[in-house]
Amino acid sequence: MDYQTFEPSNLVNSFVKCYWTLDIEKQDPPEKQRIVPDGCMEMIFHLGDHYIQYQSNGQTIEQPNCFVFGQITKPLEIEPAGITSIFAVRFHPDGFTSFATLPLKQMENKAVSISELFGNEGLELQLKVVNALTTQKRITIIEDFLMSRLLAPELVDRMIKSSVKTILKLKGQLSVSELSEKANINRRQLERRFADTIGLSPKQLAKIIRIQVTLNTMLNRDFESLTSLAYKNDYFDQAHFIKDFKEFTGVNPKKFYSDNLKMSSLFSKPTS
């Protein structure tokens, strides 16, 4: 397994958090992977074989080869159909809205093909990225594409960007009322602008960030017990911690720690 991340250039670093690549040889049998929400939308290019996505009813669908995945609000289970070779763009929580051609809420928990989002330009982008010979060339192609579509950078919601920074700085440990007071905007307006700009409510994003901080604590084994882990991350009690944890991972903390920590080390990243 080879997982690497790459920094974006200064041209797009206010929108793009990082680029990443993942290469895994064909598994027999294939290993199902559980992805946990992290508050970031991603543009995925499968350079190898496609992935199978499991639905809540137990059925499966084949993901497009190249797509943007909307905000994930529940655990996502996927499985490689063969050789894994992925190049991906991870956007900041508010980063994709400047390029979106669909309302973000319509993309929630969905893989929307590049061609559906961007038409012929998307198909051209797909061909260029897939046929590029190096990761650096793919990054250049993506950044050229994003800059060509950034027609009105002044439309970026500065208040939402500032609110996201506050949530990240406080590790998700604040209420929506506290956030609206800091932003000097009423709660309803804040929630509407979050939905439009991020595809999540401020409460959802704060809960996701807090779970991500908790997962990194688990990954680093920087805790004495699950009870201490709950209080360290400002959960009211262990029952509250377990409820939120299961909402975003699908299992309780003990089972996740024993079964899923290896794969989560790839996709659970520092939130700052």
C-alpha positions, 0 to 999 in steps of 0.5 A, a space after each residue: 500500500 502506497 499513500 502519499 499527499 502533496 501540497 497545492 500551489 499558492 494559486 489554489 491553496 485557499 480552495 484545495 487542502 491537498 492532493 493525494 495518491 493511493 496505490 494498492 495491488 489487487 487483493 484476493 479477496 478484496 478488502 472492504 474499506 470504511 470511510 469516515 466523514 471529514 467535512 471535505 469534498 473530494 475529486 477522485 480519478 481512478 487510474 486503475 480499476 473502479 470501486 464498488 460502493 455499498 448502499 444502506 440496503 446492502 446493495 452495491 453500485 459501481 462508482 464512476 471512474 472520475 467523480 466528485 464525492 459530495 459531503 459525507 454525513 455517514 460512514 461509507 463502505 467501498 471495495 476495490 474491484 481490482 488494482 487500486 490507483 487513485 489520484 485525488 483532490 481534497 478540498 477545504 470544507 468550503 473549497 468546492 463551492 466556487 466550482 460547483 455546478 449543482 447545489 451541494 446538498 444534492 451531492 450529499 453522500 453521492 459520487 457525481 461524475 465529472 462529466 455530469 458536473 462539467 460536461 465536455 470540459 469535464 470529459 476533457 479534464 478526465 482524459 488529461 488527468 488519466 493520461 498524464 504520466 506523473 502526479 506533478 503533471 496531474 496537479 498542474 492540469 487540475 490547477 489550470 482547470 480550477 483557475 479557468 473556472 474561478 470566474 468570480 473569486 470575490 463571491 467566496 463567502 468570507 464569513 463562512 471561511 472565517 467560521 470554518 477556521 473557528 470550528 477547526 481551531 476549537 476542534 469542533 468544541 463549540 455550539 451553533 449559538 456560540 458560532 453565530 455570536 462570534 460571526 455576528 449573524 443570526 443562527 438561521 442565516 448562518 445555517 443557510 449560508 453553511 448549507 449553500 457554501 459547504 453542504 453541511 450545517 454548522 452543527 454537522 461540521 463541528 461534530 465531524 471535526 470533533 470526531 476527526 480529532 478523536 480519531 487522530 487521538 486514537 491513531 496516535 494512541 494518546 489516551 488511557 481509556 475510552 472514557 478519558 478519550 470522551 472527556 478529552 474531546 469535550 463530550 458530555 459523557 461516554 454515552 454522548 461520545 458513543 452515540 456521535 461516534 456510531 453516527 459517523 463510523 457505524 460502529 462503537 469506538 472499541 470495535 472501530 479501534 480494533 477493526 478499522 484503525 489501519 485504513 483510518 490512518 490514511 483518511 483521518 487527517 489533522 484538521 488544521 
